[in-house]
Amino acid sequence: MEATSDPARVRRLAIVPAFNEAACVGRVIEEIRTADPGMEILVVDDGSTDGTAAVARAHGAQIVRLPFNLGIGGAVQTGYRFALEHGFDLAVQVDGDGQHDAEELAALVAPVLAGEADLAVGSRFAGAGDYRPPFARGLGIRLFARAISLIVGQRVTDTTSGFRAANRRAISLFADDYPHDYPEVEATVMVVRERLRLVEVPVRMRERAAGRSSITAARSVYYMAKVSVALFVGLFREPLTEGRA
């Protein structure tokens, strides 16, 4: 994307993956619309069994309903495919559980709009806010941050953040191939291996507005083991392309 000082010239899509987030998704949509009235909003209903899709539709969002629960990776890739097929210049991931503060959108997209990055990641640990994850999850985040920093050759602090802004190059990459299950760590490595420019942006995040996370202490241990294996395998994968337009 060429640098632009006028966001109104850029077609922007917020991708909101949501699984049983009827209690939160309406507020998420309204916050995005308040922060950026020109941003279109797509809710990817990942096989919800509650009223997620109905609430999202009532708040004016576009809806893609998956026939069954694919997990966060499948839902996010669906959003990127939609962005690619409909010609969006910029796509922003915003979780449907209310943790991402839409007031941070302008800061998140700024380096992408300026042509300084292909993917901007909102980091909870780069100097803004006082977010403190549970101990087991925080330990995993710190370990992965150190490992990924070594692998990609640049410092990263928040490899599990799902608050991201992508230009057309990154949209194309993620529409073609996006890790499933717990994808953010692997996606960070993908971006750098495909020679896309990655930056972190300090942001504030909140606790979930309702419900509870599916990542318990036991699942955090499973997550660390599973992603470690995936990263090891990924190191031997050939890049998909030599560069993307």
C-alpha positions in Angstrom: 0.0 0.0 0.0 1.3 3.4 -0.9 1.5 5.9 2.0 -1.6 8.1 2.4 -2.5 10.8 4.9 -6.2 10.4 4.1 -7.7 7.2 5.5 -11.0 8.0 3.7 -9.3 7.0 0.4 -8.5 3.5 1.7 -11.1 0.8 1.7 -11.0 -0.6 5.2 -12.6 -3.8 6.7 -12.8 -4.8 10.3 -12.8 -8.6 10.6 -14.5 -9.7 13.8 -14.2 -13.5 14.4 -16.9 -14.5 16.9 -18.0 -17.8 18.5 -20.9 -17.5 20.9 -20.3 -13.7 21.5 -23.9 -12.5 21.5 -23.3 -10.7 24.7 -20.4 -8.7 23.4 -20.4 -8.4 19.6 -23.0 -5.6 19.4 -20.9 -3.4 21.6 -17.8 -4.3 19.6 -19.5 -3.3 16.3 -20.7 0.0 17.7 -17.2 0.9 19.1 -15.6 0.2 15.8 -18.2 2.4 14.0 -17.6 5.2 16.5 -13.9 5.0 16.2 -13.9 4.8 12.3 -17.3 5.5 10.7 -15.9 4.7 7.2 -14.7 1.2 8.2 -16.9 -1.7 7.0 -17.4 -4.4 9.5 -17.6 -8.2 8.8 -18.5 -10.6 11.6 -17.4 -14.1 10.9 -19.8 -16.3 13.0 -17.7 -19.4 13.6 -20.6 -21.9 14.1 -22.1 -20.1 17.1 -25.0 -21.7 18.9 -26.3 -18.5 20.4 -27.6 -15.3 18.8 -24.2 -14.0 17.6 -25.2 -13.6 14.0 -28.6 -12.0 14.8 -27.0 -9.5 17.1 -24.4 -8.6 14.6 -26.9 -8.2 11.8 -29.1 -6.0 14.0 -26.1 -3.7 14.5 -25.6 -3.4 10.8 -22.5 -5.6 10.3 -22.0 -7.9 7.3 -22.2 -11.5 8.2 -20.4 -14.7 7.1 -21.8 -17.7 8.9 -19.6 -20.8 9.0 -21.6 -24.1 9.1 -19.6 -25.4 12.1 -16.9 -24.2 14.4 -13.6 -24.1 12.5 -11.6 -22.3 15.3 -10.0 -18.9 15.3 -7.7 -19.6 12.4 -10.4 -20.7 10.1 -12.6 -17.8 11.0 -9.8 -15.2 10.5 -8.8 -16.7 7.2 -12.4 -16.5 6.1 -12.3 -12.8 6.8 -9.1 -12.3 4.9 -10.5 -14.2 1.9 -13.6 -11.9 2.0 -11.2 -8.8 2.2 -9.2 -10.1 -0.8 -12.2 -11.0 -3.0 -13.9 -7.7 -2.3 -10.9 -5.5 -3.0 -10.2 -4.0 0.4 -6.9 -2.1 0.9 -6.7 -2.7 4.6 -8.1 -5.2 7.0 -8.1 -5.1 10.8 -8.7 -8.0 13.1 -10.8 -7.2 16.1 -11.8 -10.0 18.5 -15.5 -10.3 19.2 -15.1 -10.6 22.9 -14.6 -6.9 23.6 -10.9 -7.1 24.7 -9.7 -4.9 21.9 -10.3 -1.2 22.5 -11.5 0.4 19.2 -10.1 3.7 20.4 -6.7 2.2 19.5 -7.6 1.6 15.9 -6.1 4.9 14.6 -2.7 4.1 16.2 -2.8 0.5 15.0 -3.4 1.3 11.3 -1.1 4.4 11.2 2.2 2.6 10.2 0.3 0.6 7.5 -1.3 3.8 6.1 2.1 5.5 6.2 3.6 2.7 4.1 6.0 1.7 6.9 4.6 -1.8 7.5 2.6 -4.6 5.8 1.3 -5.9 9.2 0.9 -3.9 12.4 0.3 -5.9 15.6 -1.2 -4.3 18.7 1.1 -5.2 21.6 -0.1 -5.3 25.2 3.5 -5.4 26.4 5.2 -2.6 24.5 4.6 0.2 26.9 0.9 1.1 26.9 -1.7 0.1 29.5 -1.3 -2.4 32.4 -2.7 -5.6 31.0 -1.7 -8.6 33.1 -2.5 -12.1 31.7 -2.9 -15.2 34.0 0.4 -16.6 35.1 0.5 -19.7 32.8 -0.6 -17.7 29.8 1.8 -14.9 30.6 4.7 -17.3 30.9 3.9 -18.8 27.4 3.6 -15.3 25.9 7.1 -14.3 27.3 8.7 -17.5 26.1 7.3 -17.3 22.6 8.2 -13.7 22.4 11.8 -14.5 23.1 11.8 -17.5 20.7 10.1 -15.7 17.9 12.4 -12.7 18.3 15.4 -15.0 17.7 13.7 -16.7 14.7 12.6 -13.6 12.9 15.6 -11.4 13.8 13.7 -8.5 15.3 12.2 -7.9 18.8 8.6 -8.8 19.2 6.8 -8.6 22.6 3.3 -9.9 21.9 3.1 -12.9 19.6 -0.4 -13.9 20.6 -2.2 -10.6 20.0 -5.2 -10.9 17.7 -5.4 -7.1 17.2 -3.7 -6.6 13.8 -3.9 -4.3 10.8 -2.9 -5.7 7.3 -2.3 -4.1 4.0 -3.0 -5.8 0.6 0.2 -7.9 0.7 -0.6 -9.3 4.1 -4.3 -9.8 3.2 -3.2 -11.8 0.2 -0.8 -13.9 2.2 -3.4 -14.7 4.9 -6.2 -15.4 2.5 -4.0 -18.1 0.9 -2.6 -19.6 4.0 -3.4 -18.9 7.7 -2.5 -21.2 10.6 -5.4 -22.8 12.5 -6.1 -23.5 16.1 -3.8 -21.0 17.9 -2.5 -19.1 14.8 -1.0 -15.8 15.9 2.5 -17.1 16.8 2.9 -19.0 13.5 1.5 -16.1 11.5 4.2 -13.8 12.9 6.8 -16.1 11.5 5.0 -16.5 8.2 5.0 -12.7 7.7 8.7 -12.3 8.2 9.6 -15.4 6.1 7.5 -14.0 3.3 9.5 -10.8 3.6 6.7 -8.6 4.7 7.4 -5.8 7.1 6.1 -6.3 10.7 5.8 -3.6 13.4 4.3 -3.7 16.8 2.2 -0.8 18.1 1.7 -0.3 21.9 -2.0 -0.6 22.7 -4.3 -0.9 25.7 -6.4 -4.0 26.0 -9.2 -4.9 28.4 -10.5 -8.0 30.1 -13.3 -9.9 28.3 -16.6 -8.1 28.5 -18.5 -11.4 29.1 -17.9 -15.1 29.1 -14.5 -16.6 29.8 -11.5 -17.6 27.8 -11.2 -21.1 26.5 -7.5 -21.1 27.3 -7.2 -22.6 30.8 -3.9 -23.3 32.5 -3.9 -26.9 31.2 -4.7 -25.6 27.7 -1.8 -23.1 28.0 0.6 -26.0 28.5 -0.9 -27.8 25.5 -0.7 -24.6 23.5 3.0 -24.1 24.2 3.8 -27.7 23.2 1.7 -27.7 20.1 2.9 -24.3 18.7 6.5 -25.2 19.5 6.2 -28.2 17.3 4.5 -26.2 14.6 7.2 -23.6 14.7 9.9 -26.2 14.4 8.2 -27.7 11.3 7.6 -24.2 9.9 11.3 -23.4 9.9 11.8 -26.0 7.2 8.9 -24.8 5.0 9.7 -23.0 1.8 8.3 -19.5 1.5 5.1 -19.3 -0.5 6.4 -16.6 -2.8 9.4 -14.5 -3.5 7.3 -11.4 -2.8 3.8 -10.2 -3.1 2.3 -7.2 -5.0 
